């Protein structure tokens, strides 16, 4: 029942995290709707680099007043005062351009009084602003109660018009149209949630295509003003996306390059091999930690890998609560220490309790029972997660102290970056010599891994600290394979902890490509471990995370194309519980919802060792 319960919980969390999987996300241009209602008209939209700014005007007592309704007219709020004068100042400041980099602006003036009288008054006002009417990056577009198209040729050529898709225009009239708009409610009653009905979507696509065929940009008015609508409208090909949330939409568009990614490097995933009847006791454990890896990161990887992930073929699923001793949101130090030692501690603390007293990690009882042990990371090997398995410090930043602690750990294999903490220490201590005296082979080039014949070795190569974007390649899987090969050559049971460190770094950077590529690299290591378990069913594989990083949600995706769009709510950790996956001997012990400290106890239990 515990397994079913956590499965249902995971599914609900999945639904809350992943909005939907559709096609490649496009983006439109910002159209600041009803800009004048903001506390600072024009400048509010201008500083968000809106591509189009809309202002409603009334011809009132000979003045062009800005208002949405006649009852709201304030004689002091004129088109000239609120828009034309400040726009003129910006163009002069930027040497004849609206924006510093030459980006164009469409100033849409929506006529609320009849065009036959309002447009002549507007032309008269604009004659005082030659800086505007001669600016090549500014388009002045009239909408609303515009004059009849047959009269357009009588107005200055700097006056353009907002056309309607259903109207037939002569070539001369079409030349005066800068864009076309239509009422969204005439095509659908969609409220921005979920998806548009197929029949409505077809109508929308048809009108957009017809406008584009006439060589014009297109806008709907009265569209839902929410994230899902922005994504959908952009993908449909709408050029200008109308919004009253200019700041939010601009932030959404600016983050697009960092939160969208289409993966072309797909790795194969096979169903988990069916194992012989699982025993309650395991001989070996492979413990894989994806630092910062939440369910959203996993599903982003699944989507980018075209709907396949080794992790998702593992048959047993649990949920780990990650809160630390002193904080609701853990860091890697406290999170890893909880898993490594079975005790909650304070954030920043590695291998010590909440009173800063050293506590043994799982390595100690395993060594007492004759286990070979290894620790691997695609980051600094003295960083919090790997350090929790051999180091003891109240401050995770004490890298040289942690490196020296390794000498008393009796771990057989250590692989990671951060060589300076061992080999170029500020205190001048020569850890290479001390390691060699203890029987370790010390290598500083991971490319020599296959040449190592020793049963005890330390590989310190900063190449392991490169990201996948920087070209690290499959080193996590390669180093795991080497360690498994080394331990399998002997008769002793073994425990290996291997960390995919940089899923976390991608979350801190709010970079979805970084996250996905690290996630897929980690999943390849999961696949290698599963293959080993299939051949050695007395081995248990456990995969989890220390915490989630980035508050990642998935807003859009395409399983066929491997495309994903995410959004990060923070550049730090979150309190969201993390998934636990298990495969092999004793795997059923890892179903359920429990504190992260239980992982320590469960691993010892399946090995037949009393905590």
C-alpha positions, 0 to 999 in steps of 0.5 A, a space after each residue: 500500500 505504501 508503494 501505491 500511495 507514493 505512486 499516487 503522490 508522485 503522479 499528483 506532483 507530476 501534474 502540478 509540475 508539468 503543464 503539458 507537452 506540445 510543440 516548439 514554443 514561439 514568442 511574439 512581440 509585446 503589445 502594451 494594451 491600455 498602457 495609459 492606465 498604468 501609473 507612468 504611461 508610456 515609460 512603463 512600456 518603453 522601459 520594458 522595450 515593448 514593440 507596440 504601445 496602445 493609447 486610446 484617445 478622444 477628441 474633446 473640446 478641441 484636445 486629444 485626451 487619453 482615456 478609456 471611456 468618455 467619463 474618464 476624460 481628464 483635460 490634463 491627460 493629453 496625447 501630447 503630454 503623456 506620449 508624444 513629448 516623452 517619445 520625442 525626448 527618447 528619440 532625440 536622446 538616442 540620435 533619431 532612434 526610438 530605442 538605443 539599439 534601433 528596435 522599432 516601435 509601433 505607436 497604436 492610437 485607438 480612436 474613440 471618437 469618429 475618425 473623420 474629425 479626430 484624424 485631422 486634429 491628430 495630424 495637426 498635433 503631429 505637425 509639431 513633432 517632426 522628430 516623430 513623423 520622420 523617425 524611421 524606427 517609429 510607426 504610427 498606426 491608427 485603430 478603432 474608429 478610423 476613417 473609411 479606407 477610401 479617404 486614407 490617401 488624403 492623410 500624410 504618409 506617416 499615418 498608417 492603419 490597423 486593418 481587419 482580416 475580413 475586409 478587402 483592400 485595394 493595393 493602395 489601401 493595403 500599402 497604408 496598413 501596418 498591421 491587422 487585428 481582430 477580436 479573439 472572442 469571434 474565434 474561440 471562448 478559450 480562457 487561457 487554460 488547457 488547450 484551444 479546441 481543435 476546430 477553434 485552433 484551425 480558424 485561428 491558424 487560418 486567419 493568421 496565415 491569411 494575414 501573413 500571406 498579405 505581408 502584414 503582422 497580426 494581433 488579436 485583442 481581448 486575449 487571455 493574459 496568462 503565461 499559457 496564453 502567451 506561449 500558445 499565441 506565440 506558437 500559433 504565429 501571432 506577431 503582437 501579443 497584447 498584455 496589461 502585464 508588460 513587465 511580466 511578459 517582458 521577463 517571460 520573453 527575455 528568459 526564453 533563451 535560458 529556459 527553452 531547449 531542444 535536445 538532439 543527443 538522444 540516448 537509448 533506454 531499454 526496459 528494466 530487465 526482469 530480475 530473479 525473485 528479489 531477496 531482502 538482503 543485498 550484497 552490494 549497493 550502488 548509490 547514485 545522487 543527482 544533486 538538485 534533481 527534482 521530479 521536474 528535472 527528471 521529466 525535463 530529461 525524459 521529454 528531451 530524450 524523446 519520452 525515455 529515461 532509464 530512471 523511469 524504468 526502475 520499478 520501486 519509487 519512494 519520496 524523501 523529505 529533505 528538511 535539515 536540522 535548522 532550516 526548512 530548506 536544506 543545502 547539499 551539506 545537510 542533505 548529504 550528511 543525512 543520507 550518509 550518516 542517518 542524522 539530521 544536521 545544520 545547513 553547511 555542516 558536513 559529517 557532523 551533527 547539529 552540535 558540530 560533533 563528528 559523526 561516522 558515515 555509512 562508510 565506517 560500518 561497511 568497512 567493519 564488515 569488509 566492504 570495498 567503498 568508492 566515492 565519485 563526483 562530477 564536481 569538486 570531490 571536497 564539495 558537500 555531497 561527496 564530502 559527507 561520506 568521508 569528511 567532518 566539518 561544521 563549514 562545507 567551505 573548509 575544503 583543505 580540512 575535508 581533503 585531509 579527512 579522506 586520509 582517515 576514511 579508508 575509502 578505496 576509490 575517490 574520483 572527482 575534481 578539486 585537485 588543488 585541495 590535495 596537491 597545491 594546498 595553502 598549508 603546503 602539506 603533500 597529500 599525494 605523498 601521504 596517499 601513496 604511503 597508504 597504498 593509493 595510486 594517485 592520478 591527475 588525468 582521467 584519461 589514464 583511468 583504464 591503465 590503473 591496475 591498483 585496487 586503491 586509487 585516487 583520480 583528481 582531474 578538474 576535467 571532471 568539473 567541466 559541465 556537459 556544455 563545456 565538453 565533459 562527456 560521459 565521464 560519470 558513466 566511465 568512472 562508475 564502470 571503472 570502479 565497478 570493474 575494479 570492485 568486481 575483480 575481488 571477492 568483497 562486497 562493495 558500496 559506491 556513491 556516485 554524484 551527478 553534481 551539476 544538475 544542481 549548478 544548472 538550477 542555480 544558473 536557471 539554465 534549462 539546457 544546462 539542467 537537461 544535459 546534466 540530467 541526461 548524462 546522469 541518466 546514462 550512468 543510471 543505465 550503466 548501473 542498471 545493466 550491472 544489477 541485471 547481471 549481478 542481481 545481488 546488487 541494489 541500485 538506489 537513485 535519489 537527490 539531496 534536494 531540488 534546485 531552481 523551483 523548476 516548473 515545466 510550461 511546455 514541451 514536445 516529446 517527439 522533438 525533444 523540446 522543453 520550456 521551463 520556468 525557475 521560481 528561484 536560483 536556490 534550493 527548494 523544500 520540495 521532497 525528492 524522488 527515490 528510485 530502487 532496483 535490485 535486491 531489497 528494492 521494495 524497502 525504498 517505497 513510501 514517504 520518509 525522511 532522508 535519514 531513513 535512506 542510511 538505515 534502509 541501506 544498512 538494513 538490506 545489507 543485513 547490518 545493524 545501524 
